[in-house]
Amino acid sequence: MESARISSLNEYSADQIQVLEGLEPVRKRPGMYIGSTDIYGLHHLVTEIVNNSVDEALVGVCNNIKIFFHKNGSVSVTDNGRGIPTDMKKGYGLSALELAFTKLHAGGKFGGGGYKVSGGLHGVGASVVNALSEWVTVVVKRNDKYEFIEFQKGGSKTAIPLTKFDPSKVKALKTSNENLQEVLAKWEAESGTIVTFMPDSSIFSNINFKYDTLRDQYKEYAYLTANVKFEIFDDRNAEESTYYFEGGIQSFLKTLNRHKGLINQKMFYKSQQIDDVLVEIALQYNDTYSENLLSFVNSVKTGEGGTHVTGFRSALTKSVNDYIKKQNLIKEGGDYPTGEDLREGLTAIVSVKLPSDNLQYEGQTKNKLGNSEIKPIVEQAMKEGFDSYLEENPREAGSIIDKNILAFKARIAARAARETVIRKSALEGGGVLPGKLADCRERDPANAEIYIVEGDSAGGSAKQGRDRETQAILPLFGKPLNTERARLDKIIDNDRVKNLIIALGAGIGEQFNLAKLRYHKIIIMSDADVDGSHIKTLYLTLFYRHLPEILKNGFIYVAVPPLYKITMGKEKKYLLDDTALLAFQKHAGGTKHVVQRFKGLGEMNAEELWETTMNPETRTLKQVTVEDAAKADEIFTTLMGDEVAPRRRFIQTHAKQANLDV
């Protein structure tokens, strides 16, 4: 057998080399181009097309972008820019439009003069969308002439070649795009482009776009491209939104801080052109204890930061500490606040715009800026600007420095408290895990899970009913600390939080180490009532504010216990909520049954708790993710902060959608 395998390997030759032509590489490995084939990758298709329209806005030739989500699952994006060129490209026998949609690395953003600044870089956006769609149609209007083209089967077939047409006679085109007439009627552009695509359901696990998520994303775009109107239409739910802001990132920052107490009432704002790079920075401190920093490159959000963020943070630390030293606010030889201290309660937006032919992202999905020369440019703009701000606004400077120094002292206190926790834990050499923890035998975190359970009776049932091999149980009593309103030193000193941190094993704050996390499924299990929902929110606040890496890696889950048990003779049925009960009763007919409403997890015996909430084969778990950090930050501030009015408004608005997906 082994010799046959070796013989087979030795036959490796030119016959085994595959050449993927055209857009075939994208269909073979979509994750390389859009990150994934889940909902995030699906949304990325829309963003690629919208980014092309935003690029027209960045060069000043477009001020209206419209996005349509159609009932049949397709999406249209329109702009009133210049319109994609449709003339023939010498040497290729194809129009520029066809090249952009059928050839990888073909576009106007490689330094050919079409765009000085753009979010696009690799010239694959339009072609990738084509490759991953069942069909794509493009309408271009230039010089009062309309031209149309349709691609099918992942761009491998041109169903309708590039042709001039009369917009009043769309039916004559015989296109797959049944929404074209409607979109044309709402276009209202002297020139521009309409792109409509139908995602390929054989590639994506879900082709149902989330309107709220994309709406919020394009609202950000409206802030970053001042004086450009974004209109979003969802034909599926008859919803629409319009965003237009003249204040740019300063308006954006005001929105981010609107429910928070401000430390420096006067916002810091700096806009400076250095060489070919435009740097825009806005920042303001608030009375919370976490950082909310958003960064953008050519209006595209860089969720993982990059060199522009590194430059900003470096300049902030230097500027504040230079001011402290100049004002003799710390004794000679004493320690100065670190970058972590200076970012407590900081809300900031860092936006850079640079020539597209010199743009370097780490990956096609544009999550992290890679240009090394941007760091000193942002650092220079921020340092000069913030030095002047502190000098010219002594009252604001005093408030900021007071908060920074208080954060510095709290960090030192937190370190001492954390070291006490470590000394008492089993994680650093033979201590004892929390007394209430019933650990599992499994030592591989990927196969281990821990249930955080509220109350003694529920904890007892969970311990009896669990799978001891893979499931750990940690009962905690009373409502956990509201970490939205507490610094790290107070959080670590809280017994319930302390026991949770010890049990998880990864630490907290500057000593957090994800590699030491003992469980990759952390399941919050609380009663299916208002108190249970409050407890869940308090734990989610702790993870979001102080253990964000656990949340970002998808390790946090919420158990969904049933609210009702239906008994029909010897048969039992469990229902999650009132809606399920009404549906059951509607179809039960004359069947005799008894309805029991569970007031809490403690009312279930071990067998029921296992069967309904803990058995991996039958349970319902909700994984907690954070798709939009800015939105999540606002929700947690609203729900858990000190301001009552915004919380009341939020609850009144969302009361009918009681299931929050944060």
C-alpha atoms as one frame of an Amber mdcrd trajectory, in Angstrom:
protein
   0.000   0.000   0.000   2.802   2.397   0.994   4.804   1.679  -2.174   1.684
   2.359  -4.290   1.230   5.698  -2.567   4.876   6.656  -3.187   4.551   5.597
  -6.812   1.474   7.797  -7.151   3.354  10.760  -5.670   6.241  10.212  -8.070
   3.826  10.588 -10.993   3.404  14.299 -10.173   3.761  16.071 -13.538   2.381
  18.878 -15.680  -0.887  16.955 -15.904  -1.512  17.686 -12.217  -1.098  21.453
 -12.638  -4.447  23.252 -12.868  -4.808  26.629 -14.527  -7.871  28.557 -13.342
  -8.985  30.906 -16.085 -10.921  34.187 -15.828 -12.951  34.432 -12.630 -12.693
  30.740 -11.795 -10.121  31.341  -8.996 -12.684  33.458  -7.143 -15.337  30.742
  -7.265 -12.798  28.117  -6.179 -11.472  30.147  -3.229 -13.993  32.943  -2.442
 -12.615  33.397   1.073  -9.360  34.758  -0.377 -11.271  37.658  -1.910 -14.179
  38.410   0.438 -13.043  36.833   3.707 -15.809  34.212   4.035 -18.974  32.859
   2.460 -21.208  33.577   5.455 -23.284  36.725   6.024 -20.132  38.854   6.340
 -18.877  37.783   2.925 -22.331  38.330   1.461 -22.412  41.881   2.819 -18.927
  42.436   1.442 -20.301  42.056  -2.106 -22.562  45.070  -1.592 -19.741  47.026
  -0.008 -17.437  46.391  -2.980 -19.959  47.950  -5.366 -20.828  50.807  -2.981
 -17.106  51.521  -2.562 -16.829  52.074  -6.308 -19.552  54.723  -6.074 -17.912
  56.266  -2.999 -14.679  56.520  -4.980 -16.551  58.702  -7.470 -17.659  60.878
  -4.535 -14.091  61.122  -3.209 -12.937  62.708  -6.469 -15.866  65.146  -6.380
 -17.967  63.833  -9.268 -20.799  62.145  -7.342 -23.111  63.378  -4.574 -25.918
  60.793  -4.516 -25.642  57.035  -3.926 -28.678  54.745  -3.703 -28.801  51.132
  -2.507 -31.847  48.900  -3.162 -32.551  45.523  -1.513 -35.116  43.808  -3.731
 -37.728  41.215  -2.813 -36.183  38.612  -5.129 -32.861  38.786  -3.211 -30.918
  40.938  -5.663 -29.262  44.285  -4.824 -28.897  47.450  -6.910 -26.396  50.261
  -6.327 -26.701  53.519  -8.259 -24.619  56.672  -8.362 -24.547  59.925 -10.296
 -20.840  59.796 -11.059 -19.112  59.772 -14.420 -20.304  56.315 -15.460 -17.925
  53.408 -16.094 -16.188  53.945 -19.451 -17.662  51.773 -22.206 -15.143  52.501
 -24.959 -12.887  49.704 -26.216  -9.582  49.028 -24.462  -6.782  48.746 -27.015
  -5.158  45.329 -27.207  -7.965  43.466 -25.399 -10.916  43.531 -27.771 -13.193
  44.348 -24.848 -14.729  47.508 -23.461 -13.376  48.998 -20.250 -16.635  48.047
 -18.526 -16.307  44.381 -19.562 -12.701  44.283 -18.411 -13.663  45.679 -14.991
 -16.329  42.993 -14.496 -14.626  39.961 -16.060 -10.894  40.340 -15.430  -9.196
  40.277 -12.048  -6.919  43.229 -11.384  -8.492  45.398 -14.058  -9.641  48.864
 -12.980  -8.995  52.582 -12.810  -7.136  52.571  -9.480  -3.626  51.532 -10.409
  -2.337  55.021 -11.135  -3.755  55.460 -14.623  -5.226  58.840 -13.703  -8.840
  57.767 -13.235  -8.728  58.174  -9.454  -6.299  60.026  -7.199  -8.015  58.796
  -4.028 -10.102  55.620  -3.770 -11.104  52.862  -1.383 -10.507  50.294  -4.122
  -7.010  48.980  -4.537  -6.596  45.590  -6.150  -8.970  46.031  -9.083 -10.961
  42.942  -8.139 -14.128  44.366  -6.523 -16.524  44.388  -9.491 -15.117  41.195
 -10.987 -15.366  39.346  -7.659 -19.018  40.361  -7.304 -19.609  39.091 -10.836
 -17.817  35.826 -10.105 -19.939  35.135  -7.020 -23.318  36.046  -8.534 -25.893
  34.164 -10.563 -26.196  37.234 -12.765 -25.056  40.851 -12.862 -26.456  43.733
 -14.902 -24.798  47.103 -15.446 -26.350  50.289 -16.802 -24.124  53.210 -17.755
 -25.329  56.665 -18.672 -22.842  58.984 -20.374 -23.550  61.918 -22.683 -27.323
  61.242 -22.504 -26.801  57.719 -23.897 -27.751  54.556 -21.995 -25.800  51.303
 -22.379 -26.570  47.923 -20.826 -24.804  44.602 -20.294 -25.722  41.377 -18.469
 -23.382  38.661 -17.209 -24.474  35.206 -16.028 -23.066  32.057 -14.437 -20.412
  33.750 -12.326 -19.312  36.042 -15.137 -18.468  33.159 -17.455 -21.225  34.102
 -19.891 -22.283  37.453 -21.350 -26.031  36.915 -21.637 -26.695  40.338 -23.179
 -23.709  42.043 -24.829 -22.994  45.724 -24.306 -25.772  47.519 -26.116 -27.401
  50.928 -26.292 -31.030  51.012 -25.136 -34.012  53.245 -24.505 -34.844  53.331
 -20.747 -38.565  53.569 -21.566 -38.347  50.200 -23.350 -36.639  48.032 -20.732
 -38.784  44.967 -21.524 -37.153  44.768 -24.931 -33.865  43.862 -23.221 -35.268
  40.548 -21.918 -33.024  40.826 -18.878 -32.970  38.676 -15.728 -33.164  41.929
 -13.751 -36.893  42.293 -13.059 -36.299  45.415 -10.926 -34.489  47.452 -13.567
 -37.469  49.609 -14.520 -38.148  50.557 -10.886 -34.512  51.474 -10.219 -34.215
  53.508 -13.416 -37.283  55.505 -12.359 -35.603  56.445  -9.065 -32.137  57.045
 -10.504 -32.473  60.742 -11.434 -28.913  61.132 -12.702 -27.444  63.024 -15.636
 -24.662  60.435 -15.741 -23.536  57.495 -13.652 -23.770  53.744 -13.137 -26.323
  51.182 -11.934 -25.032  47.767 -10.845 -27.505  45.025  -9.910 -26.438  41.530
  -8.830 -28.035  38.309  -7.585 -25.736  36.449  -5.136 -25.070  32.810  -5.979
 -26.924  30.657  -3.428 -24.649  27.707  -4.224 -21.706  29.664  -2.784 -23.222
  31.575   0.146 -24.764  29.817   3.132 -27.201  32.722   3.528 -28.295  35.208
   0.856 -30.654  37.225   3.065 -28.994  40.625   3.508 -29.333  42.278   6.927
 -30.768  45.685   6.216 -29.962  47.139   9.657 -26.298  46.145   9.481 -25.704
  47.571   6.020 -27.809  50.665   6.730 -25.593  51.501   9.709 -22.460  50.914
   7.631 -23.576  53.333   4.922 -24.595  55.861   7.545 -20.901  55.865   8.520
 -20.003  56.421   4.869 -22.292  59.471   4.860 -20.422  60.925   7.840 -17.064
  60.311   6.166 -18.038  61.720   2.783 -19.603  65.017   3.811 -22.234  66.487
   1.475 -22.957  63.135  -0.218 -26.485  61.761   0.161 -26.960  58.028   0.785
 -30.426  56.573   0.229 -31.169  52.971   1.232 -34.371  51.182   0.183 -35.478
  47.779   1.467 -38.323  46.599  -0.749 -38.621  43.404   1.329 -39.872  45.283
   4.410 -40.928  48.625   2.897 -38.173  50.435   4.823 -35.993  53.288   3.671
 -33.365  55.583   5.182 -31.602  58.714   3.974 -28.311  60.067   5.364 -26.621
  63.352   4.560 -24.137  65.149   6.845 -22.304  68.403   6.301 -20.219  68.186
   9.493 -18.197  65.120   8.520 -16.402  63.232  11.307 -17.159  65.978  13.849
 -20.872  65.196  13.465 -20.002  61.501  13.691 -18.136  61.985  16.974 -21.024
  63.946  18.503 -23.327  61.037  17.686 -20.966  58.485  19.258 -20.797  60.469
  22.511 -24.379  61.682  22.644 -25.409  59.591  25.682 -22.160  60.065  27.627
 -20.914  62.679  30.052 -18.168  64.726  28.364 -14.810  65.420  30.002 -13.511
  67.983  27.496 -16.540  69.939  26.334 -14.643  71.363  23.370 -13.944  68.662
  20.828 -10.438  68.300  19.380 -10.460  68.330  15.582  -7.539  68.409  13.171
  -7.496  68.323   9.387  -4.114  68.604   7.690  -2.693  67.794   4.278   0.874
  66.439   4.420   2.346  65.621   1.027  -0.417  63.678  -0.775  -2.117  62.493
   2.432  -5.128  64.163   4.067  -5.316  63.416   7.799  -8.524  64.052   9.750
  -8.755  63.372  13.488 -11.539  64.107  15.960 -11.467  63.110  19.630 -13.326
  63.749  22.841 -13.111  62.148  26.277 -16.161  60.939  28.189 -16.808  59.644
  31.703 -16.786  55.944  30.762 -13.836  53.592  31.216 -13.417  52.133  27.748
 -12.001  53.278  24.429 -14.042  53.651  21.256 -11.699  54.317  18.331 -12.856
  54.093  14.723 -10.409  54.299  11.834 -10.903  54.744   8.098  -8.829  54.850
   4.936 -10.392  56.558   1.914 -13.771  56.168   3.705 -13.348  52.383   4.135
 -13.455  51.249   7.780 -10.259  49.542   8.945 -11.581  47.370  11.762  -8.114
  46.069  12.637  -6.484  49.515  12.542  -3.083  49.762  10.948  -0.272  52.270
  10.625  -2.582  55.312  10.864  -3.901  54.113  14.229  -0.375  53.349  15.472
   0.693  56.885  14.554  -2.322  58.400  16.300  -1.800  56.459  19.537   1.914
  57.172  19.619   1.314  60.915  19.185  -1.434  60.977  21.838   0.881  59.389
  24.423   3.783  61.731  23.603   1.605  64.833  23.551  -0.102  64.193  26.909
   3.076  63.154  28.694   4.968  66.147  27.288   2.223  68.380  28.705   2.347
  66.622  32.098   6.117  67.065  32.203   5.943  70.725  31.160   3.338  71.469
  33.851   5.283  69.497  36.508   2.205  67.392  37.284   4.251  64.305  38.232
   7.252  64.314  40.539  10.645  63.900  38.923  11.518  60.241  38.532   7.868
  59.138  38.815   6.072  56.920  36.326   3.996  58.484  33.573   0.634  57.273
  32.260   0.849  54.683  29.511  -1.090  54.591  26.269  -3.655  52.316  27.939
  -4.297  54.955  30.629  -4.653  57.733  28.068  -7.260  55.811  26.106  -9.681
  55.323  29.011 -12.943  57.051  28.088 -11.546  58.151  24.725 -13.790  58.351
  21.677 -11.804  59.092  18.536 -12.076  58.928  14.762  -8.955  58.718  12.608
  -9.500  59.111   8.879  -6.815  59.300   6.198  -7.142  59.784   2.465  -4.169
  58.931   0.265  -3.483  58.240  -3.420  -4.950  54.903  -4.440  -1.894  53.911
  -6.473   0.154  53.882  -3.254  -2.398  52.164  -1.004  -1.362  48.978   0.804
  -3.903  46.979   2.789  -3.226  43.730   4.577  -5.686  41.546   2.641  -8.350
  42.314   0.029 -11.001  42.901   2.700  -9.225  46.134   3.677  -9.328  45.661
   7.442  -5.825  46.924   8.195  -3.696  49.640   6.598  -0.156  48.543   5.811
   1.575  51.706   4.481   4.541  52.298   6.809   4.961  55.933   5.694   1.494
  56.832   7.028   2.492  56.348  10.672   4.868  59.356  10.862   2.451  61.510
   8.826  -0.463  60.878  11.202   1.889  61.165  14.167   3.061  64.598  13.007
  -0.459  65.924  12.376  -1.793  64.602  15.686   1.180  65.689  17.816   1.287
  69.248  16.455  -2.483  69.616  16.636  -2.974  68.156  20.122   0.003  70.060
  21.570  -1.672  73.297  20.438  -5.084  72.164  21.684  -3.768  71.476  25.209
  -1.882  74.789  25.333  -4.792  76.869  24.045  -7.482  75.174  26.169  -6.083
  74.885  29.725  -9.461  74.007  31.278 -10.043  71.185  28.796  -6.431  70.058
  29.219  -6.826  69.943  32.996  -9.953  67.789  32.756  -8.289  65.359  30.338
  -5.079  65.077  32.403  -7.047  64.535  35.629  -8.880  61.617  33.991  -5.634
  60.224  32.550  -3.844  60.303  35.919  -6.850  58.778  37.694  -6.853  55.970
  35.108  -3.106  55.524  35.708  -3.641  55.150  39.481  -6.576  52.784  38.934
  -4.429  50.592  36.670  -1.778  50.298  39.375  -4.494  49.374  41.888  -5.974
  46.889  39.412  -2.576  45.281  38.928  -2.247  44.762  42.686  -5.767  43.311
  42.880  -5.093  41.105  39.863  -1.882  39.755  41.382  -3.861  38.868  44.494
  -6.330  36.967  42.330  -3.520  35.135  40.554  -1.826  34.177  43.815  -5.087
  32.625  44.988  -5.848  30.831  41.726  -4.759  27.508  40.341  -3.589  29.123
  37.142  -0.177  30.136  38.432   0.913  27.161  40.471  -1.237  24.934  42.572
  -3.923  27.124  44.068  -7.604  26.286  44.212 -10.238  26.983  41.572 -13.415
  28.716  42.794 -15.137  26.485  45.357 -18.471  26.474  43.511 -16.911  25.473
  40.172 -17.684  21.945  39.052 -14.999  21.496  36.409 -15.059  19.082  33.493
 -12.484  16.381  32.717 -11.712  17.694  29.218  -8.511  19.771  29.096  -8.637
  20.817  25.430 -10.375  24.255  25.445 -11.807  23.613  21.985 -13.873  20.721
  23.373 -14.691  22.196  26.803 -17.587  24.437  27.776 -18.598  26.258  30.941
 -22.098  27.248  32.027 -22.367  30.423  34.078 -25.508  29.725  36.087 -27.540
  32.047  38.274 -28.603  30.631  41.636 -27.989  27.620  43.860 -30.935  25.434
  42.827 -30.280  25.897  39.097 -26.589  25.295  39.734 -27.423  22.053  41.556
 -29.621  20.776  38.732 -26.991  21.759  36.151 -24.248  19.920  38.044 -26.361
  16.761  38.281 -27.586  16.833  34.688 -24.399  17.850  32.859 -21.969  15.819
  30.807 -19.047  15.743  33.257 -16.605  14.995  30.453 -16.985  18.315  28.617
 -19.295  20.588  30.660 -18.199  22.720  33.632 -20.704  24.547  35.860 -20.014
  27.810  37.710 -22.943  28.969  39.866 -22.818  32.681  40.729 -25.220  34.369
  43.105 -26.949  37.723  42.942 -26.800  40.133  40.034 -23.263  40.679  38.749
 -21.525  44.038  38.997 -22.501  46.641  36.376 -19.070  46.965  34.778 -20.232
  49.858  32.573 -19.911  52.074  35.652 -16.794  50.609  37.293 -13.035  50.775
  36.798 -10.948  47.638  36.483  -9.659  47.737  40.077 -13.239  47.654  41.424
 -14.220  44.954  38.952 -11.393  42.629  39.952 -12.207  43.147  43.626 -15.781
  41.899  43.097 -16.120  38.277  44.282 -18.434  37.100  41.491 -16.262  38.605
  38.758 -13.113  37.376  40.496 -14.391  33.776  40.543 -15.368  34.002  36.882
 -11.936  35.360  35.872 -10.159  32.609  37.824 -12.364  29.915  36.295 -11.824
  31.140  32.721  -8.069  31.262  33.255  -7.120  33.951  30.721  -6.752  36.885
  33.142  -8.050  40.389  32.521  -6.708  43.797  31.502  -3.079  44.131  30.436
  -2.302  40.551  31.563  -5.077  38.963  29.500  -3.851  35.976  27.465  -6.378
  34.332  25.144  -4.154  31.244  24.818  -4.838  30.451  28.499  -8.619  30.457
  28.118  -9.833  27.121  29.516 -13.142  26.899  27.622 -14.078  27.863  24.072
 -17.802  27.782  24.840 -18.752  30.158  27.635 -22.509  29.841  28.061 -24.570
  32.324  30.076 -27.576  30.439  31.453 -30.189  32.508  33.253 -33.953  32.446
  33.774 -36.253  33.222  30.846 -37.650  36.351  32.521 -36.834  40.053  32.959
 -34.324  39.442  35.774 -32.643  36.764  33.675 -32.355  39.167  30.745 -30.817
  41.786  33.028 -28.255  39.282  34.297 -27.355  38.303  30.731 -26.868  41.966
  29.812 -24.606  42.547  32.827 -22.385  39.603  31.852 -22.308  40.687  28.202
 -21.263  44.174  29.359 -18.358  42.632  31.285 -17.187  40.651  28.253 -17.679
  43.534  25.798 -15.881  46.129  27.924 -13.147  44.132  29.655 -12.732  40.761
  27.897 -13.419  41.765  24.278 -11.074  39.198  22.703 -13.216  36.376  24.084
 -16.269  37.977  22.480 -14.526  38.739  19.171 -13.410  35.109  18.839 -16.986
  33.857  19.123 -16.615  32.069  22.474 -19.648  33.650  24.188 -23.070  31.986
  23.991 -26.465  32.483  25.623 -28.526  29.437  26.571 -32.181  29.555  25.560
 -34.218  27.620  28.131 -37.897  26.922  27.474 -40.570  29.050  29.105 -43.290
  26.389  28.974 -43.704  22.625  29.391 -46.721  20.973  27.766 -47.782  17.616
  29.201 -50.068  15.420  27.109 -50.485  12.163  29.008 -47.007  10.607  29.032
 -45.768  12.892  26.263 -43.889  16.148  27.043 -43.175  19.107  24.821 -41.129
  22.229  25.614 -41.831  25.665  24.138 -39.419  28.585  24.105 -41.809  31.540
  24.367 -45.369  32.920  24.228 -45.397  32.881  20.422 -44.624  29.156  20.393
 -47.350  28.544  23.006 -49.977  30.373  20.938 -48.977  28.417  17.835 -49.216
  25.136  19.748 -52.641  25.960  21.192 -53.891  26.989  17.765 -53.058  23.585
  16.311 -53.706  21.443  19.401 -57.389  21.207  18.645 -59.206  19.258  21.369
 -56.080  17.453  22.597 -55.999  17.468  26.391 -52.848  19.058  27.728 -51.436
  20.784  30.797 -49.358  23.961  30.461 -46.632  24.626  33.021 -44.796  27.950
  32.961 -41.246  27.769  34.322 -40.609  30.696  36.665 -36.907  29.900  36.662
 -34.268  27.309  35.852 -34.479  26.078  39.444 -37.944  24.639  38.721 -36.446
  22.115  36.317 -34.979  18.894  37.585 -31.621  17.720  36.323 -33.147  15.555
  33.582 -35.334  18.400  32.242 -32.479  20.919  32.306 -30.244  18.505  30.388
 -32.922  17.622  27.869 -33.993  21.219  27.121 -30.984  23.452  27.695 -27.720
  21.507  28.010 -27.823  18.524  25.664 -25.810  19.514  22.547 -28.180  17.410
  20.444 -31.380  19.206  21.493 -30.465  22.551  23.113 -30.723  26.008  21.558
 -27.705  28.284  21.932 -27.263  31.797  20.592 -23.725  32.817  19.740 -23.055
  36.432  20.686 -21.246  38.472  18.047 -20.546  42.169  17.630 -20.945  43.175
  13.998 -20.656  46.916  14.576 -18.535  48.121  17.495 -19.861  51.688  17.403
 -23.481  50.533  17.533 -22.738  48.024  20.298 -20.915  50.706  22.289 -23.964
  52.971  22.086 -26.366  50.173  23.081 -24.319  49.195  26.153 -23.946  52.833
  27.188 -27.680  53.389  26.757 -28.755  50.261  28.650 -26.146  50.233  31.404
 -25.088  53.890  31.766 -26.321  56.544  34.193 -28.590  58.460  31.796 -32.235
  57.440  32.297 -33.905  59.292  29.396 -31.989  57.563  26.550 -32.603  54.174
  28.201 -36.352  54.851  28.434 -36.472  55.915  24.773 -34.498  52.831  23.707
 -36.777  50.428  25.610 -39.927  52.117  24.297 -38.612  51.911  20.731 -37.452
  48.281  20.915 -40.001  46.816  23.333 -41.713  44.896  20.530 -38.391  43.389
  19.429 -37.477  42.102  22.889 -34.811  39.777  21.512 -31.677  41.937  21.216
 -28.999  40.633  18.855 -25.988  42.755  19.835
